[in-house]
């Protein structure tokens, strides 16, 4: 195993430790530009102080092995990934189908942004991201996952890359934190180049993540997580945006096609049932499970 220019103390994923300390089971070659990192956490079989660019050029000259020991594992992981992208049906508005429709219709170099919230799970579970080598950065949220990040990030991306379409997904509470930045987009002409600027507001009438934790820890005892929202489509029009409202899955594709054909930025207000909590469960199911534990 080669750890190329990374801090080995961070080699974990999904709670699974890739490397055991202090001596990994794998043969470990550690390459890093900083000598202070080499051997700092793990004992490597070979430690080389080298920048990634130089190391990659040297590795490129190596002959690839005729057979990979992890081929079966890779195939199994690919099958798991494909199965995870098959969504359960949800009525009347299926957010999985919304994201799959985005994947199918928007340009492949589109930039996606979002803030923090359960709603972002649909984007990250169902959208197949293009590799970094194809179009550069296409997903901005992991850089800063705070609530309210998505709208200003999308506007900035649209102004920086006017030829690329930018899609923002925002929860209703998330959008209310920085939604006034629609005025910035209008004032500076964002979304009026070859690329489109589209913001999806996923409105379930609550701070969904907070409500989920309330139901999990204190089932039925809801406090301060309800929202009393405006008509987001009307609000967007007041800022000079195009806007529409979607209440059912069948309405989304026509609304998206209109947004992709429109002159100027577009907000699509998606009305989601409060009970739809995550890509895998509902608030009522979370509450029922919590009550059983109690």
RAGIZI-V129856 format. One record per helix or strand of 2 or more residues. SS is the DSSP state (alpha for helix, beta for strand). FROM is the first residue (numbers start at 1). LEN is the number of residues. If there is no record, write none. Layout:
BEGIN
ss = [SS | SS]
from = [FROM | FROM]
len = [LEN | LEN]
END
This chain:
BEGIN
ss = [beta | alpha | beta | beta | beta | alpha | beta | alpha | alpha | alpha | beta | alpha | alpha | alpha | alpha | beta | alpha | beta | alpha | alpha | beta | alpha | beta | alpha]
from = [2 | 8 | 12 | 16 | 29 | 35 | 46 | 52 | 71 | 95 | 111 | 120 | 132 | 141 | 149 | 166 | 172 | 197 | 208 | 232 | 242 | 249 | 266 | 283]
len = [3 | 3 | 2 | 2 | 4 | 3 | 4 | 9 | 14 | 11 | 4 | 7 | 4 | 3 | 12 | 6 | 17 | 7 | 10 | 7 | 5 | 13 | 6 | 11]
END
